[in-house]
Amino acid sequence: MTNSSTVHHTSECVRVSEVLARVGDKWSIQVIATLGEGPRRFSELKRGIDGVSQRMLTLTLRGLERDGLITRKVTPSIPPRVDYALTDVGKSLLEPVKALGDWAIANRTTVDAARSIYDARTDDM
C-alpha cells in the first residue's frame, strides 16, 4: 500500500525532472545565456551558438517558448523578422546558469583528471 506522501513525492519528482530536462540541456543553457545579453534574431542565435544545427536550434526555441522561458515576436516584413527574448521566468534562470558555468570552469581540470584516471583503468567493473 502506498501512502499519499510517496505518491505526491514521486509526482513532484517527475515534474521537476521534466523542467530540469528542458533547462539543463546543452542548447537550452546556451540559448538562455545568449538571450541574457538581449533579444536576438534566429540567425544571430545560430551564429552565436557554436555547433548548433538549424533543426536543433528550432526545436530548442520551440521548447523554451512552450515552457514560457522565451518569447517569439514576429514582425511582418519581407522576409518576416522573428525576434526571441527571455521572459521574466527565463531571466530568473540567468543567475543559476551563470553559477553552473562558473562551477564548470572552476572544476574542469579536476573533471578532466578524474576522466583520465577512470579511462586509464584496466580492471573491469
C-alpha positions in Angstrom: 0.0 0.0 0.0 1.4 3.4 -1.0 0.8 6.4 1.1 -0.3 9.7 -0.4 3.0 11.3 0.6 5.0 8.9 -1.5 2.7 9.3 -4.5 2.9 13.1 -4.2 6.7 13.0 -3.9 7.0 10.7 -7.0 4.7 13.0 -8.9 6.7 16.1 -8.0 10.0 14.4 -8.9 8.6 13.6 -12.4 7.5 17.2 -12.8 10.8 18.6 -11.6 12.7 16.2 -13.9 10.7 17.4 -16.9 11.6 21.1 -16.1 15.3 20.2 -15.5 15.4 18.3 -18.8 14.4 21.4 -20.6 16.5 24.0 -18.8 19.5 21.7 -18.3 20.2 20.6 -21.8 23.3 21.9 -23.6 21.5 24.0 -26.2 18.9 25.5 -23.8 21.6 26.7 -21.5 23.4 28.4 -24.4 20.2 30.0 -25.7 19.3 31.3 -22.3 22.8 32.7 -21.8 22.9 34.3 -25.2 19.4 35.9 -24.8 20.5 37.1 -21.4 22.5 39.7 -23.4 19.3 40.9 -25.1 16.8 39.9 -27.8 18.2 38.1 -30.8 17.0 37.0 -34.2 17.2 33.4 -35.2 20.3 34.0 -37.4 22.1 35.8 -34.6 21.4 32.9 -32.2 22.6 30.4 -34.9 25.9 32.3 -35.4 26.4 32.8 -31.7 25.9 29.2 -30.6 28.8 27.1 -31.8 27.8 23.8 -33.3 24.0 24.0 -33.1 22.2 22.9 -36.2 19.3 24.8 -37.6 16.9 22.0 -36.7 18.2 21.7 -33.1 18.0 25.4 -32.5 14.4 25.4 -33.9 13.4 22.6 -31.5 15.2 24.2 -28.6 13.5 27.6 -29.2 10.1 25.9 -29.5 10.5 24.0 -26.3 11.7 27.1 -24.4 8.8 29.1 -25.8 6.3 26.3 -24.9 7.7 26.3 -21.3 7.3 30.1 -21.0 11.0 30.9 -20.8 11.3 32.9 -24.1 9.0 34.9 -26.3 8.9 34.9 -30.0 7.9 38.1 -31.8 7.2 38.1 -35.5 7.4 41.5 -37.3 5.7 41.4 -40.6 8.2 42.2 -43.3 9.8 40.5 -46.3 11.3 38.3 -45.1 9.5 38.2 -41.8 11.6 39.3 -38.8 11.5 37.0 -35.8 13.0 38.1 -32.5 13.5 35.9 -29.4 13.8 37.3 -25.9 13.7 35.9 -22.3 10.6 36.2 -20.3 10.8 37.1 -16.6 10.9 33.4 -15.8 13.7 32.9 -18.3 15.6 35.9 -16.8 15.3 34.2 -13.4 17.4 31.4 -14.8 20.4 33.6 -15.7 21.9 33.5 -12.2 21.7 29.7 -11.8 23.0 29.2 -15.4 26.0 31.6 -14.7 26.7 29.8 -11.4 26.7 26.4 -13.2 29.0 27.8 -15.9 31.4 29.2 -13.3 31.4 25.9 -11.5 32.2 24.0 -14.7 35.1 26.4 -15.5 36.5 26.2 -11.9 36.3 22.4 -11.9 37.2 21.5 -15.5 40.8 20.5 -14.7 39.6 18.3 -11.8 37.0 16.6 -14.0 39.5 16.1 -16.8 42.0 14.5 -14.4 39.3 12.2 -13.0 38.3 11.2 -16.5 41.9 10.4 -17.4 42.3 8.2 -14.3 39.0 6.4 -15.0 39.8 5.8 -18.7 43.3 4.5 -17.8 42.0 1.8 -15.5 42.4 -1.7 -16.9 40.1 -3.6 -14.4 36.6 -4.5 -15.5 33.9 -3.2 -13.3 
